[in-house]
């Protein structure tokens, strides 16, 4: 019996059953993309873990552990620390603002004109490529267990992901994520424990592994800084996190569920890197890095039990893909369609636009997956250019009342141009393009804001301090709402 194939079939039956059940409950756009702002701790925490521990953390992490060793954990240290800091400080403000998207923050603070570029950046520069990244990961699994070409695996993953997203929306994503997170966590821990035994024990692994792979500083201080900056600042403006905080039933639930979800995700990422190092003992040195985790798992487990854990990873990739499509679809349907094309659109029209956006982004992501198959390369590009354009303006909306519309716009456009130019020049001095991009963004925001006046459509406010004082943007009423829920 082909246990791997059997588990895939069971998985598909289960997820589409869940999608059909929830599709019957979706009546509004809020139901579809935000679960009507009612999610509790378990679905939010599980959704965070399943989304974070997808292609980049597990498949990509094991591949990088196989290639560069323990130094790759710098990425986990970075995204976990930045997220906890940002969510702990800004989480209550994010929840009180009850934002659908980050561009909506720009609309409230700087006026309608500043939201278009951030919406396009998030939807097409981040969400679409990372959807493609999930397709590459799904293809790695499907091609390994069903013996089909990688291209066919990408296409199969595409059709499954689009159908699942169009049907169930955020409610089905959150609850299936929460359930499969338990299986993913159990699978990673067992792969590590049984894999260590399979590789001959800790002593044998240490003895047979090149010393530099266990040296955290083996790649040098400059490269550590590059990796830290690529994976850290972005998570301040990761729209998926903001949406999970906003979709929570209370401030406390949103902050704690996201923070704990990221801590667990960081630990899973660490185990993935160690699994990649262990895999050196059993896999050929020329193994494709994107296949290291899957091939090692297949070697360690009997298919009857291994199939369950492998399918749980497939499920994480699927719902990760769905999360990225939904987030991008909100940008297009809310920020672009309702914000620019049809301001008076009814809820049914917005819901329809969201579903059309899902299909459109998925097709573009499919082409990206077919032509760029390196998971970490896709993720680096998506993270870098999103971070350099959005981090400083977003922080300005929270903490600096003096920031102006012209300053924010100059910061977004200027930082993107500098980063892209730096990238085309081959990263001079070995410095990643994110550093000059962030510096440019900061300088332009400050200088242009100081020498320009606020526009008429701006709300001159620093949301963080206003939320503390219960002023502006409905903060006071939401404070009372959260007290009632508590």
N, C-alpha and C positions, 0 to 999 in steps of 0.2 A: 504493500500500500504506500502511495506517495503522501506521507503525513504532511509535508510542507504544503502541497496543493490543497489537501483537505482543510487545513487551517485557514488558508486564504479564502476558500469558498465559504466557510463558516463565518469568517470575519466580514465578508461582503454582505452576506445575508443579514447579519446583526446590524451593521451600520445603516443599511438601507431601510431596515425595519424602523430603527430609531428616527431616521430622517422623515419617513412617511408619517410616523406618529406626530412628530413636531410640526411637520408642514401643515397639518390640519389645524394646529393651534395658532398659526401665524396669521394675524389679521391686519397688522399695521407694520409700518417701517420700523418702529421702535421694537416691536416683537422680533423682527427679523435680524436687526443688526446689533441691538443692545439688550436683548432678553428682557425688555421693559424695565430696566434698572432694578432688578429684583434678585440678583444672584447672591448666594450665601458663600461661606468660607470654602467649603469642599469643592464646588464646581469652579470657583475662581482660581484657587490654589492649584487644582488639578489641571485646569486649562493653561495656566502659566507654565507649569512643569512640562506638559506635553508639547506646548508650542516651542519652548526654549530648547528642550532636549530632542530636537529633531535631527535634521541633516547636519547642521553645523556642530552641535555639541557631541552627538554620539558617533555618527559616521565620519564627519570631518575631524572630530577630536581624536578618535582612534587612529585615523590616517596620519594626523600630525604627530601623535605619539610614536607611531611607527617610523616616521621620517626624522623628527627633530627632538623627540624625547620629552622629558619632564618640563622643559622650558615653556611648552605650550600652555601650561596651567596659568600663565600670566593673563591669558584671555579671560579665564573664569574668575580670577581675582579681580580683574578690571570690571567686568559687567555686573558681578554680584555687588561689589562695593559701591559703584556708581548708582545702581538701582536702589539699593537700600537707603543711601544718602538722599537721593532725589525723592523717593516715594515717602520716606519718613518726614521730610521737610515740606514737600509740596503736595503730598497725597490728600490731606484735608482740603486744601484749596482746589485741587483738581476735582474732587468729589462734589464740593459745594458749587463749583461752576457747572457741573453736570454737562461736560462737553461731549459731543459726538466725535469730534476730530480736533487735531491741533490747529489746522487752518481756521476753525471756528474761533479759536482763541485770538488769532490775528484779526478776524473780523470785528470782534468785540472791542479789542484794544486799539487797533490802528485803522479800522474802517475796511469796507468791502474790498477795495482794490488790492490790499496786501495778501489776501487769502489765496488768490489764483496760483501764484508760483509755488507756495508751500504745498498746495493740494496736488499739483502736477508732480512735484518732487516726490512726495510720499507715495502717491499712487503708482507712478511709473518708474521712478528711480530706485525706490526701495521695495514696495510691496510686490510689484510684478516680477522683478528678478528673483526675489526670495521665494516666490511661488514656483518659479522655474527651478530653483535650488531643491525644493521639496520633490519635484518630479524626478530630478536626477537621483535623489536618494531612494525614492520608490522604485525606480527602474533598477537600481543596484540590487534591491531585494528580489524583485520579480524575476529578473534575468538569472539570478543565482538559483532560485528554487523551481522555476518553471522551464528553464533552459530556453529562453527566447532572447533575441538580440536586444541590446540596450535601447535602440530606437523604438522598438515595439514596446518595451517596458515603459518608456516615457509616454508613449501614446496611450497605453492602457491606464497608466496612472492619471493622465490628463482627463480622460473620460470619467473615471471613477470620482476624481476630486470635484469636477464641475457639477456632476449630477448630485453629489452629496451636498455641495454648497447651495445650489439652486433650490433644493428641497427644504433642508432643515434650518439653515441660518444659524445664528449665535446660540439659541437654546440647545440644539442638538450637538453643536461643537463643544459647548461647555460641559455638558453632562457626559458625553462619550469620552472627552479628555479626562475628566475626573476619574472615571472608572478604569480606563486603560493606564493611567498614571501608576496605579498600584501594581499593575502587571509589569510595566516598564521598569519601575524601581526594583521589583523582585528579580526581573530578568537580568538587569545590569549587575546587581550584587552577586547573583549566582554565576553569571559569566565570569566575573572577576575571581570568585572563590574556586569554582571548578576549573577555570582556565589556568589559574596559578598551579593547581595540582596537575593539570594536563601538561603544563610546560616544565614540570619537574620540581616545583616548589620554589619558594622565594630565593633560597640560596643559589639554586641553579640558574634562575633568571638573572640575578645580579652578576653571577660569574660569567655568563655568556653574553651579556649585553655590553656594548661599548661604553666606556666610562662617561663620554660626553653626553650620552642620552640620559644619564642620571645627574648631570650637572645643570642646575637651573640657569647658570650664567654662561652656558656654553655658546649661546648665539650672540653674546655681547650686549653691553648696556644700551647701545643705540637701537638694536633690533627689539630688545625688551620694551623700550619706550614706544617704538612704533606699534607693536602689538597691543600694548596697554592703551594707547590713544585710539587705535582703530576700534577696539571693542568697548571702551568705556564711555566717553561722552555721548555717544549715540543713544545709550539707554536712558539718558535724561529725557529724550524726546521720542522714545519708542512709543508710537501711537497705540500699539497693542496693550502696553501696560496702562496707559492713560484710560483706554476704553474699559479694561478690567476694573480699574478703580472706580470709574464712573458708573459701571453697570452693577456695582455692589449695592446691597440694600442699606448700607450705612458706611460712614467714614472709617470706623474702626475695622469693619469687615474687609473693606477694600485694601487698607494699608497692610494689615497683618497677613492677609491671604497672599498678596503679591510678594511681600518680603520673604515669607517662609517658602513660597514657591521658588523664588530665586536662590535661596540658600540651598535647598534640596537640588535644584538644577545645577548649581556649582559643584556640589559633591558628585553628582552623576557625571559631570564633565571631567572631573578629576579621575574617576574610575575609568572613563573611556580612554583617557590618555595612558593610564597604566595598562589597560587591556591592549592598547596599540603596542606598547613596549613588550609585553608578554608575547604578542603575536609574532615578534621577530624570531622566537624560538622554533616556531612551527610552520610559518609561511615563507614562501620564496621571497628573496630580497626585492625582486622586481614586481611584487604584487601591487596592483593599482591601489593607491591609498584609500579611495572611496569604497573599496571592497574588503578592506582589512577587517572591520568589525563583523561584517556579515560572514565572511569566510571562516573567521576564527570561531564565531558562534556555531556555525554548522559543524565544525570539527569537534567542538566540546560537547554539544548536546545530542542526545538521541532525538530524531525528528519528532517523536510523539510528544515530547515536552518542549524541545527547542522550537518547534513550529509555533507554539503559543507565544513565546517571547519574541520571536521574529515578527509574527503578525502584530504584536503589540507595538513594535517599532514602526511597522508599516502604517498602523493606525495613527501613531503620533505624527508621522510625516503627512498623512492625509489630512488630519485635523489642523496641523500646522499650515498646510497649503490653504485650507479653508479659512483659517484665521486671517492670513495675509490677503486673500481675495476679498473677504468681508470688510477688512479695514480699508483697503483701497477703494472698494465699492462705495463706502460711506463718503470718502473724499470726492468721488466723482458725482454721486447722486445728491449729496447734501451741499458740498462746497462749490461744485461747478454747475451741476444741473439746476438745483434749487436756488443757489446763490447768484447765478449769472443768467442762465438760459430761461428758467421759468420760476421766478420768485413766488408766484401765486399758485404753484403746483399743489395739488391735493395729495394726501397721504398715499393713496393708491398709485398715483403717478410716480411718487418718490420711490415706493416699493418696486415698481416696475423698472425704474431707472437703475435701482441698485442691482437687480437681477441681470439686466442687460450689461451693466458695468462688470459684473462678475464674469460673464461669458467673454466680454471683450478683453479684459485683463488676462484671462486664462489663455486665450489664443496667443497673445503677445508673449506671455510667460513660457508657453510651449516652444515657440521659436528660440527663445533664449536658452532653454534647456537643451534643445537639439544641437545648438552650435557652441555652447559653453558648458562643458561637462565637469569642470573642476568646482566642487562645492564651495571650498573655502575662498577661491578666487571670486566667485559670484558674490559671496557674502561680504568680503572685504570692500569691494567696489560699492555695493549697496549701502553699507554702513557708513563708509567714509564721506561720500558726497551728500548723504542725508544729514549727517552730523554737522559738517562744516557750514551748511546753509541755515540750519534751524536752531542749534543749541543757544547761541548768543541772543538772537531775537526773542526766543522763548523765555530765557532767563530775565531779559529786560522787561517783558510783560509782567513778570512776577515781582521783580525787586526794584526797578528803576523807572520812576514816574516821568523822568525827563526825556526818555526815549521817544523819538518821533517817527511818524510814518515814513518819512524820507530816509531817516537813519536806518530803519529796519529793512526797507527795500534795497538800499545801497549795500547793506551788510549781506543780504541774501545773494544778490547778483554778483557783487564783487568777490565774495569768498568762493563762489562756484567757478568763476573765471580763473582765479588764481590757482585753485586746486587742480582744475583741469589742465591748465598750462604746465603746472609743476609735474603732473602725471605724464604729459606728453614729452617733457624734457628728460624723462627717465629718472625722476626722483633724485635731484642733485644732492650731493653729500650723503646719500643713503638715507635721507629723511623722508618719511611717508608724507604724501600730499595733505594729509589731514592736519598736520601741525601748521604749515603756512596758511592753510585755509581758515583754521580757527583764529589765528592771530589777525588775519585780514578782516574776518568777520567782526571781531572785537573792536579793532581800531576804527573801522568804517562806521560801526554803530555809534561809538562814542563821539567821534569827530563830527560826523554829519548831523547827529542829533543836537549837539551843542550849538552848531551854527544854523540850525533851522528851527522853525516854529511848529507847534502842533497844528494839525489839520482840523478842520471843522468837524469831521466825522470821527475823530478819535475820542475814546474815553480815557481821559488823562488820569490814570490810576496805576498803582502797583498792586496787583491782585493778592499777593501774599499778605501784605500789611493790611489791606482792606478787609480780607477775610478774618483776620484777627480782631478787627474792630467791628465786624458785622456791617460793613458799608458797601453799597454798590452791588450790582449784578445779582440781586436776590439772595445774597449771602445770609441775611438774617432769617428768612423764611426756611432756608435749607437747614440752618442750624437747629431751628425748632423741630424740623422734620426728623433729623437724626436723633434728637433727644427723645422724641416719641418712640422711634424704632428701638432705641437702647432700652 
